[in-house]
């Protein structure tokens, strides 16, 4: 992976991490298009730039994390299913599901569900004054939905947003809870990945990590700001159609490559 390619991957990560389009799926597809070999450093780089994106959310919502302990307990209830399933299924997921075919199919299926959800809850109003008022039961259910995002292409954001609206949250609250839940989830997943990786880097690789971290942070910050505003006014349908079109395009490209 060249420095230029690392910047492209970092931009893709930052722009897509908190949108319901699957950042992991986009990184796999982008890497495939650019012919990047998925070696140990590339895997570590992808985890590292996810932490850059997470830092953007942590700073953006830092005041909410200092309001009290309630939000931590609710997030723990939502995080618990993912932690258990992730530990049990980590090797299988990494070994068998990280490929363009799985990503493309997941993008298409998730897109169809997003369009359906948007039509179902287009005018749904929440009974909660604040996202922190969510019950532990509903938070746990959103965590169960998040487990589906372990399949590349599904999208952690899409899974948790869908779980949120099915549990009575309006679109903005579901999106915000998804952002908050991303902090413990991605920090745990990223930390676990880094522990399992080889952390001996060359000076060139360290430069890539630093630049990638910063680029992911900046692009995630702007993406989240724009996404919240867009969702409040327009919903998720456009993201659903985007997922469907992207998934179909990549299936066609891979089919053509196989024929070639």
C-alpha positions in Angstrom: 0.0 0.0 0.0 1.4 3.4 -1.1 1.0 6.6 0.9 -1.5 7.9 -1.7 -3.6 4.7 -1.3 -3.5 4.9 2.5 -4.9 8.4 2.3 -7.7 7.3 0.0 -8.6 4.4 2.4 -8.6 6.8 5.3 -10.9 9.2 3.5 -13.2 6.3 2.7 -13.2 5.2 6.3 -13.9 8.6 7.8 -16.7 9.3 5.3 -18.5 6.0 5.7 -17.9 4.9 9.3 -21.0 6.5 10.8 -23.2 6.4 7.7 -25.4 3.3 7.2 -23.4 2.1 4.2 -20.7 0.0 5.8 -17.2 1.4 6.2 -15.6 -2.0 6.4 -17.4 -3.0 3.2 -16.2 0.2 1.4 -12.6 -0.3 2.6 -12.6 -3.9 1.3 -14.1 -2.8 -2.1 -11.7 0.2 -2.3 -8.7 -2.0 -1.5 -9.8 -4.5 -4.2 -10.2 -1.8 -6.8 -6.7 -0.4 -6.0 -5.1 -3.9 -5.9 -4.0 -3.5 -2.3 -2.8 -6.8 -0.8 -4.4 -7.5 2.6 -1.2 -8.1 4.6 -0.8 -7.6 8.4 0.1 -3.9 8.1 -2.9 -3.1 6.0 -5.2 -4.9 8.5 -3.6 -2.9 11.3 -3.9 0.3 9.3 -7.6 -0.2 8.8 -8.1 -0.7 12.5 -6.0 2.3 13.4 -7.8 4.8 11.1 -11.1 3.5 12.6 -9.8 4.8 16.0 -9.2 8.2 14.3 -12.9 8.3 13.2 -14.0 7.2 16.7 -12.0 10.1 18.3 -14.0 12.5 16.2 -17.3 11.2 17.7 -15.9 11.1 21.2 -14.9 14.8 21.0 -18.1 15.8 19.3 -20.2 14.3 22.1 -17.8 14.8 24.9 -20.3 16.9 26.9 -22.9 14.1 26.8 -20.4 11.7 28.3 -19.9 14.0 31.3 -23.6 14.4 32.2 -23.6 11.4 34.5 -23.3 7.7 34.6 -26.7 6.8 33.1 -25.5 6.9 29.5 -22.6 4.6 30.4 -24.9 2.0 31.8 -27.3 2.2 28.8 -24.3 1.9 26.4 -22.9 -1.1 28.3 -26.3 -2.9 28.0 -26.2 -2.3 24.3 -22.5 -3.2 24.0 -22.7 -6.5 25.9 -24.2 -8.7 23.1 -21.6 -7.5 20.6 -18.8 -8.2 23.0 -19.9 -11.8 23.6 -20.7 -12.7 20.0 -17.6 -10.9 18.8 -15.3 -12.9 21.0 -16.9 -16.2 20.0 -17.1 -15.5 16.3 -14.0 -13.4 15.7 -11.8 -16.0 13.9 -14.7 -17.3 11.7 -15.7 -13.7 10.7 -12.2 -12.6 9.8 -11.4 -15.9 8.1 -14.4 -16.5 5.9 -16.6 -13.3 5.6 -14.1 -10.6 4.6 -14.5 -10.8 0.8 -16.1 -8.6 -1.9 -18.9 -11.1 -2.6 -20.2 -11.1 1.0 -19.8 -7.3 1.1 -21.8 -6.8 -2.1 -24.7 -9.0 -1.1 -24.8 -7.5 2.3 -24.9 -4.0 0.8 -27.9 -4.9 -1.4 -29.9 -6.6 1.4 -29.2 -3.8 3.9 -30.2 -1.2 1.3 -33.6 -2.9 0.8 -34.2 -2.9 4.5 -33.2 0.7 4.9 -35.7 1.8 2.3 -38.4 -0.3 4.0 -37.5 1.2 7.4 -37.6 4.7 6.1 -41.1 4.3 4.6 -42.3 2.7 7.8 -41.1 5.3 10.3 -41.0 8.4 8.0 -43.2 10.4 10.5 -42.4 8.4 13.7 -42.1 10.6 16.8 -40.2 9.5 19.9 -41.8 9.4 23.3 -38.3 10.0 24.8 -37.2 13.5 25.7 -33.5 12.4 25.3 -31.7 9.4 23.9 -30.4 8.7 27.4 -34.0 7.9 28.5 -34.0 4.7 26.5 -34.8 1.6 28.6 -32.2 -1.1 29.3 -34.3 -3.6 27.5 -34.4 -1.5 24.3 -30.7 -0.7 24.6 -29.9 -4.4 24.8 -32.1 -5.1 21.7 -30.2 -2.5 19.7 -27.0 -4.2 20.8 -28.4 -7.5 19.4 -29.0 -5.7 16.1 -25.5 -4.4 16.2 -24.2 -8.0 16.2 -25.4 -8.3 12.6 -22.9 -5.7 11.6 -20.1 -8.2 12.1 -20.9 -9.5 8.6 -18.9 -7.1 6.3 -21.1 -4.9 4.2 -24.0 -4.9 6.7 -22.9 -1.6 8.5 -22.8 -1.1 12.2 -24.5 2.2 11.8 -27.3 0.8 9.7 -27.9 -2.1 12.1 -28.1 0.1 15.2 -30.2 2.8 13.6 -32.7 0.2 12.4 -32.7 -1.3 15.9 -33.3 2.2 17.3 -36.3 3.1 15.2 -37.9 -0.3 15.9 -37.6 0.5 19.6 -39.5 3.7 19.4 -36.7 6.2 18.8 -37.1 8.8 16.0 -34.6 9.0 13.2 -32.4 11.6 14.9 -32.3 9.8 18.3 -31.6 6.5 16.7 -28.7 8.0 14.8 -27.3 9.7 17.9 -27.5 6.5 19.9 -25.7 4.7 17.1 -22.9 7.3 17.2 -22.6 7.0 21.0 -22.6 3.2 20.9 -19.8 3.3 18.3 -17.3 4.6 20.9 -17.1 1.6 23.2 -17.8 -0.9 20.4 -15.1 0.3 18.1 -12.6 1.0 20.8 -13.0 -2.6 22.1 -12.9 -4.1 18.6 -10.0 -2.0 17.5 -8.0 -2.7 20.7 -8.6 -6.4 20.3 -7.4 -6.3 16.7 -4.3 -4.4 17.7 -3.5 -6.8 20.5 -3.6 -9.7 18.0 -1.5 -7.9 15.4 2.3 -7.5 15.0 3.1 -3.9 16.1 6.6 -3.7 14.7 6.5 -0.9 12.1 8.9 0.8 9.7 9.3 4.6 9.7 7.3 4.7 6.5 4.5 2.7 8.0 4.4 4.9 11.1 4.0 7.9 8.8 1.1 6.2 7.0 -0.6 5.4 10.4 -0.2 9.0 11.6 -1.5 10.6 8.3 -4.3 8.0 8.0 -5.4 8.7 11.6 -5.6 12.4 11.0 -7.4 12.1 7.6 -10.0 9.7 9.1 -10.6 12.0 12.0 -11.2 15.1 9.8 -13.4 13.3 7.2 -15.5 11.6 9.9 -16.1 14.9 11.7 -17.5 16.5 8.6 -19.4 13.4 7.5 -21.2 13.1 10.9 -22.2 16.8 10.9 -23.7 16.6 7.4 -25.3 13.2 8.0 -27.3 14.3 11.1 -28.6 17.3 9.2 -29.5 15.2 6.2 -31.2 12.5 8.1 -33.4 14.9 10.1 -34.7 16.4 6.8 -34.6 13.5 4.3 -34.3 10.1 6.1 -32.4 7.0 4.9 -33.9 6.1 1.5 -31.0 7.7 -0.5 -28.5 5.6 1.5 -30.6 2.5 0.8 -30.5 3.0 -3.0 -26.8 3.9 -2.8 -26.1 0.6 -1.1 -28.2 -1.4 -3.7 -26.5 0.3 -6.7 -23.0 -0.1 -5.3 -23.6 -3.8 -4.4 -24.9 -4.6 -7.9 -22.1 -2.7 -9.6 -19.4 -4.6 -7.7 -21.1 -8.0 -8.4 -21.1 -7.2 -12.1 -17.5 -6.1 -12.0 -16.4 -9.3 -10.2 -18.5 -11.4 -12.5 -16.8 -9.7 -15.5 -13.4 -10.2 -14.0 -14.1 -13.9 -13.4 -15.2 -14.2 -17.1 -12.0 -12.4 -18.2 
